[in-house]
Amino acid sequence: MTYRVTLIPGDGIGPEVTRGAQVVAAATGVAIDWEVIEAGEPAIRASGTPLPDTVLESIRRNKIALKGPITTPIGGGFRSVNVTLRTELDLYASVRPARAIAGEGTRYPETDLIVVREATEGLYSGAEHWVDREHTAAETANVITRKASDRIVRFAFELARREHRKKVTGVHKANIMKTTGALFQTAFREMAAKYPDIGSDERLIDNMCMQLVKKPSEYDVIVTTNLMGDILSDLCAGLAGGLGVAPGAVYGDHVAVFEPVHGSAPKYAGQDKADPVAEVLSLELMLRHLGEREAADRIWRAVWEVISEKKVVTYDLALPGYTNRPVPPSTCSAMAREIARKVPLVDMSSPLPRPAVPESSPVSDTALETG
């Protein structure tokens, strides 16, 4: 079977890391027909907009996309392409596994958790405006709905059940945000009661940050709102080895987009030095979503071996904090080729480090009807 997949290289280091992922994908033997569509700065140069209609049309048609990072201007400029994609395609569930994989440099080698983030509303959605004509005051709308809260919490519990996870932690700020925070809290509590086979608890966002840096091994699946989830997922990436090894995915009911957690790092563009692992592991998540479990397992093992050996790794994984021996940094393309080389050679009979990612599609339409 050949899978038709939308490929969005992005900008900055995006084209380099997505090329690396394509090299690894080819090594798995899974037949993928890549439909390359530009977004971000290349699209602005070609068509005057960072998100042409052709991007949305391609993803809707193919139902699945692998995406590189895209630059979001800070303070001004065009609206985030990521936010627009999630809104237009109703990609409501952002799933970001944090799995310790960076070897000697991982501060918390036991880290193995998943952050599930609502991705279509809340403070991160960009609903803001100037309050006065002089632009001396601005306001952001934090819209939280019961429908969106129900479906993201249900998604988290369904994911926990599929992955044989023991607990889901709901994170909010209901002590201060007594309407929006309390609405999410209520949705979490009522949904948790429908899953008696899975443990549940709650944390205020500030306490959650402290608990994670003290004892991340006590957490399994974390579900929260948009902005809080964005912050927590970066924190968890740091626990597991850094943004360079942090993959992600955003799911809707019928469409899924797989992308690294990190940004476009434009200052490193074209230097062939960026870490390809986050993009490669986003490919791994994509293959699991497609049901290509063995290919995904091979990628996970291959990445694990390459990082453990510390012979062909990019500069971020060759720093003194990540290894106890001098390691000359390799290029992005060289590390991707080394991962690809190992994919068909890994020992599939040895115990597999727990992948901690969805093994199947998100919650079914039927399961979401009550949302």
Residue, then its C-alpha position, 0 to 999 in steps of 0.5 A: m500500500t502507498y500512502r499519500v502524505t502532505l509534506i510541508p518543509g516549512d522554513g528556517i531549519g525546516p527543509e533540512v530536518t524534513r529531508g532527514a525524515q524522508v531519508v529515514a522514511a525510505a529506509t523503513g520500506v513503507a511506500i509514501d507518496w509525498e505531496v510537497i506543499e510550501a507554507g511560511e516564508p517560501a509561500i510568502r515569496a511565491s504567493g504573498t501569503p504564509l498559508p495558501d489555500t493549497v496547503l489546507e486543500s492538500i491536507r484535507r485531501n490526504k488526511i495526513a501531513l508531516k510538517g517542518p517548523i515555520t517561523t512565527p514573527i514575534g510581536g508583529g507580522f502575520r498570524s501564526v501558521n500553526v494556529t491558523l492550521r489548527t483552527e481551519l482544520d479543527l485540529y483540537a488535540s495536540v499530543r506531545p510525548a516526552r520520552a527520555i532518549a538523550g542518554e547521558g545528558t538526560r536530567y530525568p532518565e525516567t521521564d515517560l509522559i504525554v502532554v495532551r493540549e487543547a489546540t483550538e481555543g483559549l489564550y493561545s488562539g490569538a483572539e486579541h485586539w487593541v483597547d484604545r486608538e493610541h495602542t497603549a492597552a491591549e486585550t486577549a480573550n480567553v474563550i473556553t467552551r464546554k464542548a472543546s473541554d469535554r472532547i480534549v479531556r475525553f481524548a486524553f482518557e481514551l489515549a490513556r486507556r489505549e496506551h495502558r497508562k495509569k493516570v490522567t492529570g488535569v491542569h488548570k488555574a481554577n483558583i484564580m480563573k474562576t469561570t474559564g478555569a473552573l469550566f475546564q475543571t468541571a469538564f475534567r472531573e465529570m469526564a474522569a468519573k466515566y473512566p473508573d479504570i484510570g486514575s485521575d488527579e488535578r494540579l494548578i499550573d504553577n504547582m504542576c511546573m514545580q512537581l514536574v521538575k521535582k518528580p516527573s516519574e509520578y505523571d503519565v498523561i497530562v491534559t490542559t488548555n492551549l497556552m498552559g499545554d504549550i508551556l508544559s510541553d516545552l518544560c517536559a521536553g527539557l526533562a527528556g533531553g531538549l527540544g531537539v528530540a521532542p516530537g509532536a502531533v495535532y489530531g482532528d476527527h479526520v485529519a492529523v498533522f505531525e510536527p516537531v515541538h521546536g521552532s524554525a531556528p532561522k539563524y541556523a538555516g542552511q547550515d546542516k547542523a540542526d538536530p533531525v530527531a524531533e522531526v524523525l520521531s514525528l515521522e514515527l508518530m505518523l507511522r503509528h497513526l497509519g498502523e505501520r507499527e513495526a516501521a515505527d518501532r524500528i525508527w524508535r530503536a534506531v534513534w535510541e541506538v544512534i543517540s546512545e552510541k554518541k558517534v554520529v550526533t548533532y552538536d546539541l547531543a555532543l555537548p559536555g552535558y550530554t556525554n562524558r567523552p569528547v564527541p565531534p558534532s556531525t551534521c543534520s544530514a549525517m545523523a539522519r543517514e545514520i538513523a536510516r542505516k540502522v533502521p533495517l538492522v536493529d534487533m527487533s527481538s530485544p525489549l523495546p523502550r516504551p514508545a509512549v505514543p498513540e498506536s491508533s487513530p484518535v477518539s472515534d466520532t461516536a465517542l465524541e458525540t457527547g462533547 
